[in-house]
Amino acid sequence: MPEFRHPITLFDHFEIAMVRGRQDFPLTLPIPDGQYLQLGSGYKQINGWLNWDFADWDTDSGKPMPLDDESLDGIVCYHSMDHFAEPIWVLAECQRVLRPNGWFVCVVPHYASELWNSDLTHKNRFATDTWRNIFSERQYRHQGVVQGHVDWQFRIVFNMILAITERNTVLVTQLVKDGDSGE
């Protein structure tokens, strides 16, 4: 039978209720002097980061991100991935520019939320299984994405539906790029 320490924070209560240890939910800790990108920043600017809105990189242009391979330590995309015409291609570009062990955090409206259904500019629906399906070879081959087949290097390390109110239910996901660049 699992034993838990006295709960102090809400996360402690979550651990007990869900019988999940903190090791199951890695934190996206910034790397000192790391390079970070907020994709689709709008009016929310993160100090010290690259903050790109749609004018900074047209995700629908088919042109790669104007960044070198493995040049970033982390990318966040808050309420933007659901607006991109080709989110799988954008995800492949994020993978290309992330260093090994770099992370991608995405927050999008859950497909069943009022938040998703009430905005006519949303183009893509996201559910908890969306990420697993994207990375599952038996589900998709992703031909034509980034000049052919994508060999996904992402691991899903956090994927949860969260809400303050039911109408604003979101999916919060953290992906980590595998590995070692072979250096």
C-alpha positions as CSV (number, residue, x, y, z in Angstrom):
1,M,0.0,0.0,0.0
2,P,1.5,3.4,-1.0
3,E,2.3,5.8,1.8
4,F,2.3,9.6,1.3
5,R,3.7,12.5,3.3
6,H,1.4,15.0,4.9
7,P,-0.2,17.1,2.1
8,I,0.9,20.8,2.0
9,T,0.3,22.0,-1.5
10,L,-2.6,21.3,-3.9
11,F,-0.1,19.2,-5.9
12,D,0.4,17.0,-2.9
13,H,-3.3,16.4,-2.7
14,F,-3.3,15.6,-6.4
15,E,-0.5,13.1,-5.9
16,I,-2.5,11.3,-3.2
17,A,-5.8,11.4,-5.1
18,M,-4.4,10.2,-8.4
19,V,-1.7,7.9,-6.9
20,R,1.0,9.5,-9.0
21,G,4.4,10.5,-7.7
22,R,6.1,13.8,-8.8
23,Q,8.5,11.8,-10.9
24,D,5.5,11.1,-13.2
25,F,5.2,14.8,-13.8
26,P,8.6,16.3,-14.7
27,L,9.0,20.0,-14.5
28,T,10.1,22.2,-17.3
29,L,13.0,23.8,-15.6
30,P,14.8,26.5,-17.5
31,I,18.4,26.0,-18.4
32,P,20.5,29.0,-17.3
33,D,21.3,31.1,-20.4
34,G,19.1,28.8,-22.4
35,Q,17.3,29.9,-25.6
36,Y,13.5,29.8,-25.5
37,L,10.6,30.6,-27.9
38,Q,7.0,31.4,-27.3
39,L,5.2,30.6,-30.5
40,G,2.0,32.6,-31.1
41,S,2.8,35.1,-28.3
42,G,0.1,37.7,-29.1
43,Y,0.2,40.3,-26.3
44,K,1.7,37.9,-23.8
45,Q,5.5,38.5,-23.9
46,I,7.8,36.4,-21.8
47,N,10.9,38.4,-20.7
48,G,14.2,37.1,-22.1
49,W,12.5,34.8,-24.7
50,L,11.9,35.0,-28.4
51,N,8.2,36.0,-28.6
52,W,6.9,35.3,-32.1
53,D,3.5,36.1,-33.3
54,F,2.1,35.1,-36.6
55,A,3.9,37.9,-38.4
56,D,7.3,36.7,-37.2
57,W,6.9,33.2,-38.7
58,D,4.0,32.4,-41.0
59,T,3.1,28.8,-40.0
60,D,1.0,28.5,-43.2
61,S,3.8,29.5,-45.6
62,G,5.5,26.1,-45.7
63,K,8.8,27.8,-45.0
64,P,10.9,26.4,-42.1
65,M,11.3,28.3,-38.9
66,P,14.2,30.8,-39.3
67,L,16.2,29.1,-36.6
68,D,19.1,26.6,-36.8
69,D,18.7,22.9,-36.0
70,E,18.9,22.2,-32.3
71,S,19.2,25.8,-31.3
72,L,16.4,26.1,-28.6
73,D,16.1,24.6,-25.1
74,G,12.3,25.1,-24.9
75,I,9.2,26.2,-26.8
76,V,5.8,27.1,-25.5
77,C,2.7,27.5,-27.5
78,Y,-0.3,28.9,-25.6
79,H,-3.7,28.8,-27.4
80,S,-2.1,28.9,-30.9
81,M,-1.6,25.3,-32.1
82,D,-5.3,25.0,-32.6
83,H,-5.2,28.0,-35.0
84,F,-2.4,26.6,-37.3
85,A,-3.5,25.1,-40.7
86,E,-0.8,22.4,-40.5
87,P,-0.1,21.7,-36.8
88,I,1.8,18.5,-37.5
89,W,4.2,20.4,-39.7
90,V,4.6,23.1,-37.0
91,L,5.3,20.3,-34.5
92,A,8.0,18.8,-36.8
93,E,9.6,22.2,-37.1
94,C,9.6,22.5,-33.3
95,Q,11.3,19.1,-33.0
96,R,13.9,20.2,-35.6
97,V,14.9,23.4,-33.7
98,L,14.9,21.9,-30.2
99,R,18.1,20.5,-28.7
100,P,18.1,16.9,-27.3
101,N,16.1,16.9,-24.0
102,G,14.5,20.3,-25.0
103,W,10.9,20.6,-24.2
104,F,7.7,21.8,-25.9
105,V,4.7,22.8,-23.8
106,C,1.4,23.3,-25.5
107,V,-1.9,24.6,-24.0
108,V,-4.9,24.4,-26.3
109,P,-8.7,24.3,-25.7
110,H,-10.0,20.8,-25.2
111,Y,-12.2,19.8,-28.2
112,A,-15.3,19.5,-26.1
113,S,-15.0,22.8,-24.4
114,E,-17.1,25.9,-25.0
115,L,-13.8,27.7,-25.5
116,W,-13.0,25.6,-28.6
117,N,-16.5,25.6,-30.0
118,S,-17.2,29.4,-29.6
119,D,-14.2,30.6,-31.6
120,L,-14.6,30.4,-35.4
121,T,-10.9,30.8,-36.0
122,H,-10.0,27.4,-34.5
123,K,-8.9,25.0,-37.1
124,N,-7.8,21.9,-35.1
125,R,-9.3,19.9,-32.2
126,F,-7.2,18.4,-29.5
127,A,-8.0,15.6,-27.1
128,T,-5.8,13.7,-24.7
129,D,-5.2,11.0,-27.3
130,T,-4.3,13.4,-30.1
131,W,-0.6,13.4,-29.1
132,R,-0.4,9.7,-28.8
133,N,-2.1,9.3,-32.2
134,I,0.3,11.8,-33.9
135,F,3.4,9.8,-32.7
136,S,1.9,6.4,-33.4
137,E,3.1,4.9,-36.6
138,R,0.1,2.7,-36.9
139,Q,-2.1,5.8,-36.9
140,Y,-0.3,8.1,-39.2
141,R,2.6,8.0,-41.7
142,H,2.8,11.8,-42.0
143,Q,4.0,11.7,-45.6
144,G,4.8,15.0,-47.1
145,V,5.5,16.6,-43.8
146,V,9.0,18.3,-43.9
147,Q,10.0,16.6,-47.2
148,G,8.8,13.1,-46.3
149,H,8.3,10.9,-43.3
150,V,8.9,12.4,-39.8
151,D,10.8,10.3,-37.4
152,W,9.3,11.6,-34.2
153,Q,11.8,12.1,-31.3
154,F,9.2,13.4,-28.8
155,R,8.1,11.7,-25.7
156,I,4.8,12.7,-24.0
157,V,5.7,13.4,-20.4
158,F,2.7,15.3,-19.2
159,N,-0.8,15.4,-20.8
160,M,-3.8,16.5,-18.8
161,I,-7.1,18.2,-19.1
162,L,-7.4,21.2,-16.8
163,A,-10.1,23.7,-16.1
164,I,-11.0,26.6,-13.8
165,T,-14.5,26.5,-15.3
166,E,-16.0,23.8,-17.6
167,R,-16.4,26.2,-20.4
168,N,-12.7,27.0,-20.5
169,T,-11.3,23.4,-20.3
170,V,-7.8,23.1,-21.8
171,L,-5.4,20.4,-22.6
172,V,-1.9,21.0,-21.2
173,T,0.8,18.9,-22.7
174,Q,4.6,18.7,-22.3
175,L,6.7,16.9,-24.9
176,V,10.5,16.3,-24.5
177,K,12.8,15.6,-27.4
178,D,14.7,12.4,-26.9
179,G,18.1,12.2,-26.4
180,D,21.5,12.6,-27.3
181,S,22.5,14.5,-30.4
182,G,25.4,12.0,-30.9
183,E,28.1,14.5,-29.8
